Each structure stands twice: as structure tokens, then as C-alpha cells.
Amino acid sequence: MFAKRFFYVCAGLLCLAIAYHLGARNAGAQSGSMVSGFAAEGTGIDPNRANGMFSVMTPNGDIFARYMDSGGGGGSLRYVGNFWDGTTPTQQSTFGSVKARYR
């Protein structure tokens, strides 16, 4: 009984070592890319043509958009804003002031 359990533990460790050896590699999906994200919002007028707004986000958080009309022609590229546009203003308050505010 003990030998059987020992065998299963050793076999499991061997399988983990083999799986790590075969599957481990460095992650580098979009390293050095000029675009971090892409979004397309279609209007659904003609499914065979590009319709709607297409947006891209750069690695520093800048968002650019272009409107594509139903004829396939594109509008000019315009700067929409920055996704990381600063912090949210907050104010530290005590527990007593929070209770008094919501009574």
C-alpha cells in the first residue's frame, strides 16, 4: 500500500517536471508594439463594408479614433484622450463623519 502511494507521488512529480520542461518559455506577446489595444464599434448598416468607429490605444494610454463611413472611406484620425488621465480626487474622512453624512 505504501509503495503504491509512493509510486503515484513520484509519477505525479515526474509529470509536472516534464510539463514544465515542455511548456515553459518567456512571455512576449506584445512587447515593443505600438498598439496596446484595438476596439471596433460597428453601426451594422452594411456587413460587407467597414462601418463605425475604430479606436486604438498606445502603450502610454493615448486613445486615437477614426470613423469609417458606409462607403469604406475613412475620416481623419483624431486624438480622443488618455486612458490614464490622472487620479480620482478623494478626501480622507473619519468613520464618524461618514456615519453622520449617511444618517
MIDO-462483 format. One line per field, with one value per residue (C-alpha): chain; z, y, x. Coordinates in steps of 0.2 Angstrom, whole numbers, padded with zeros to 4 digits. Example, Ala and Ser with C-alpha at 12.3 -4.5 7.8 and 13.67 -1.06 7.14 Angstrom:
% MIDO-462483
chain = c(A_A)
c3 = c(0039_0036)
c2 = c(-0022_-0005)
c1 = c(0062_0068)
***
This chain:
% MIDO-462483
chain = c(A_A_A_A_A_A_A_A_A_A_A_A_A_A_A_A_A_A_A_A_A_A_A_A_A_A_A_A_A_A_A_A_A_A_A_A_A_A_A_A_A_A_A_A_A_A_A_A_A_A_A_A_A_A_A_A_A_A_A_A_A_A_A_A_A_A_A_A_A_A_A_A_A_A_A_A_A_A_A_A_A_A_A_A_A_A_A_A_A_A_A_A_A_A_A_A_A_A_A_A_A_A_A)
c3 = c(0000_0005_-0011_-0022_-0015_-0016_-0034_-0038_-0030_-0039_-0056_-0052_-0049_-0065_-0075_-0068_-0072_-0090_-0092_-0086_-0097_-0112_-0109_-0100_-0110_-0109_-0112_-0125_-0133_-0137_-0131_-0142_-0150_-0155_-0151_-0134_-0138_-0153_-0152_-0167_-0164_-0180_-0185_-0194_-0210_-0222_-0215_-0231_-0228_-0213_-0204_-0187_-0176_-0174_-0159_-0154_-0138_-0137_-0123_-0114_-0114_-0128_-0137_-0156_-0166_-0184_-0191_-0206_-0217_-0226_-0242_-0235_-0234_-0218_-0209_-0201_-0186_-0171_-0153_-0141_-0124_-0112_-0103_-0088_-0087_-0069_-0052_-0045_-0032_-0015_0003_0018_0031_0048_0051_0062_0048_0036_0048_0051_0032_0028_0043)
c2 = c(0000_0012_0008_0011_0029_0032_0027_0039_0053_0050_0049_0065_0074_0067_0073_0090_0091_0085_0098_0112_0107_0106_0122_0134_0149_0168_0178_0192_0194_0212_0218_0233_0235_0252_0247_0240_0238_0239_0242_0242_0248_0245_0253_0237_0246_0235_0220_0219_0236_0244_0255_0263_0269_0261_0265_0261_0263_0266_0259_0276_0276_0288_0284_0288_0285_0285_0285_0274_0278_0266_0268_0262_0279_0284_0300_0308_0301_0311_0311_0306_0307_0297_0282_0285_0304_0307_0302_0302_0316_0310_0317_0307_0307_0299_0285_0297_0309_0295_0290_0307_0310_0295_0296)
c1 = c(0000_0014_0024_0009_0006_0025_0024_0010_0018_0034_0024_0015_0031_0039_0023_0025_0043_0040_0025_0036_0051_0040_0029_0040_0045_0046_0031_0032_0016_0016_0032_0038_0021_0015_-0003_-0009_-0027_-0040_-0059_-0071_-0089_-0100_-0116_-0122_-0128_-0119_-0109_-0098_-0091_-0082_-0094_-0092_-0079_-0062_-0051_-0033_-0024_-0005_0006_0006_-0013_-0017_-0033_-0035_-0051_-0056_-0074_-0077_-0092_-0103_-0093_-0077_-0069_-0061_-0061_-0046_-0038_-0042_-0035_-0049_-0039_-0028_-0035_-0024_-0029_-0024_-0030_-0048_-0049_-0053_-0054_-0050_-0064_-0066_-0079_-0089_-0091_-0096_-0110_-0116_-0117_-0127_-0140)
***
